[in-house]
Every structure is written in C-alpha cells, then in structure tokens.
C-alpha cells in the first residue's frame, strides 16, 4: 500500500479514536476563531449599520478603506499586530505576543472589515426598501439601527459565518503573532504546515480533514440560511 494511503488511514484512525493531541489543536483553533468573530461582530455590526444610515464627510473614503481591507493579506495583518504587541511596540508591556490573545487580535483585524462591509450592504439595502415606513413611524436614525439589524439577522448570521470561515482557515497572521508553540498557540492551520514539514503526514492529514469538513459545514450553513431567507421573502 502506498505511503500516502497508509497516512490517510492513520489520519482517519486519529480522528475516530479522538486523539488527544489532534483534538487539543482543534479545540484551541475553534476557541480563537470564535472569540475573534464574536469581538469583530460587536464592533462590525454597529459600524456597518452606522455607515449604511448616516451620511458624513469622508463616508465614501471609509467605505473604500473597509472594502479594501477585506482583501488584506494575512501576513501584513500579522506583521502589524506583531509590531503593536512586540516589546518595542506601544502595547509591548502587556506581554501578549506569542499567546492565544495575540492570535485573537490578528484574526479580529482580518474579520472586522468583512463583517462591517457586508453588514453595511445588507442594512443599506433594507433601509432603501423600508425607509418610508420607518420614517412614518417617527423613528430616528439611531432607533432605526437595531430595527434594521434585527430584520437583517438571517443575512448577518451568514456574514458572521463568512468571517468565521476566514478566521479558521488563516495561517500567516497567527503564525507570526502566535509562534506556533506546542500546547499554547498551535492551531490547525499552523500545525498542518509544521507537521507536513516534519513528515508527520497522518496528523497533518487528520487536521486537514477536520478543517475541510469545518469549512464545508460553514458554507453549507450559509447556503441553507440564504435559501431559507429567500423562501420566507417569497
């Protein structure tokens, strides 16, 4: 049997037997990404809604910057966070570099523009559709925000799933700020790179299978929610 087949079978055994090392890496990956997406949503949802509803000087510039940051190279984001958290940086005294917290910050930087930009698009579309009704109810712009965010909730869950997909598949930024330290900052993507270079293909494949399954699940959930929303809207 070819070595690649043996590695694949061993990888499946690691998953089925719930190998402790493998699932410790998966657990840390999920924790970091979920916290990063949650924190990005706390900022990105109101920021996107505010950009959709308020008109102010420089608004178009802010929108352009956010759209551009959606394609921010992860290594650039990692470098910026590294400089911020390094000993010579403004937050160096906090000692956050090479920790899960630093990885959360790096993923937050990558996910925030995605959530804010896509939220703006969804809220802006709803506002254009319901502006007259909302104004007839005497709602101020500030009071429109929670109403429109709630009405857009299905689409916004899809937005957050997209952000989680970006975070969970990220490797460059988290490797720069996390250091890929065993048992401390080693997540799925960085472990796959390391274990492949070491020739430990079973563990790399096992993590790859789980990561692929996770990304597939996220996309399936986003698709199903989109289809559900379409059916509800007729």
Buried (B, 14 or more C-beta within 10 A) or exposed (E): EEEEEEBBEBBBEBBEEEBEBBBEBBEBBBBBBBBBBBBBBEBBBBBBBBBBBEEEEEEEEBBEEBBEBBEBEBBBBBBBBBEBBBEEBEBBEEEBBBBBBBBBBBBBBBBBBBBBBBBBBBBBBBBEEBEEEBEEEEBEBEEBBEBBBEBBEBBBBBBBBBBBBBBBBBBBBBBBBBBBEEEEBBBBBBBBBBBBEEEBBBBBBBBBBBBEEBBEEBEEBBEEBBEEBEEEEE
